Amino acid sequence: MRNAPGRLNAVTIEERDLGPYGDFEADCPARIAVDLFGNSWLTVIVYTLRNGPMRPGELRATIGHISQKMLTQTLRRMENMALVERRRYAEAPPRVEYELTKAGRDLLVPIFALGEWADEHGDTVRNALFGET
């Protein structure tokens, strides 16, 4: 339920039976989803690519404060996870672009939801950790 554009008013949490995933709770696919957010640059790159393909230099300039090595490693990891597609063009000089796949675009939903949560509760958490500023 939303009370303003983009704002969640109430969240209904219900447990669903999603079927067996293996012998251990760690086999649950939700663990993969949570692990995606463990890589701080992955979500930043997904968010940055939200409006369409970009070249690595554009990505780095837009993101800021990310090393070339970290950008390359994260993009390769994302490509292996089928979150981005790397497109090479046979031009001189060679050109490479990265674009979100459907799975990558769908990841924007929880990223935006987490952004809303941070907007609403970030100051509370910061004050609890570091005191009133």
Rosetta blueprint (number, residue, H / E / L):
1 M L
2 R E
3 N E
4 A E
5 P L
6 G L
7 R E
8 L E
9 N L
10 A L
11 V L
12 T L
13 I L
14 E L
15 E L
16 R L
17 D L
18 L L
19 G L
20 P L
21 Y L
22 G L
23 D L
24 F L
25 E H
26 A H
27 D H
28 C L
29 P H
30 A H
31 R H
32 I H
33 A H
34 V H
35 D H
36 L H
37 F H
38 G H
39 N L
40 S H
41 W H
42 L H
43 T H
44 V H
45 I H
46 V H
47 Y H
48 T H
49 L H
50 R H
51 N H
52 G L
53 P L
54 M E
55 R L
56 P H
57 G H
58 E H
59 L H
60 R H
61 A H
62 T H
63 I H
64 G L
65 H L
66 I L
67 S L
68 Q H
69 K H
70 M H
71 L H
72 T H
73 Q H
74 T H
75 L H
76 R H
77 R H
78 M H
79 E H
80 N H
81 M L
82 A L
83 L L
84 V E
85 E E
86 R E
87 R E
88 R E
89 Y E
90 A L
91 E L
92 A L
93 P L
94 P L
95 R E
96 V E
97 E E
98 Y E
99 E E
100 L E
101 T L
102 K H
103 A H
104 G H
105 R H
106 D H
107 L L
108 L H
109 V H
110 P H
111 I H
112 F H
113 A H
114 L H
115 G H
116 E H
117 W H
118 A H
119 D H
120 E H
121 H H
122 G H
123 D H
124 T H
125 V H
126 R H
127 N H
128 A H
129 L H
130 F H
131 G L
132 E L
133 T L
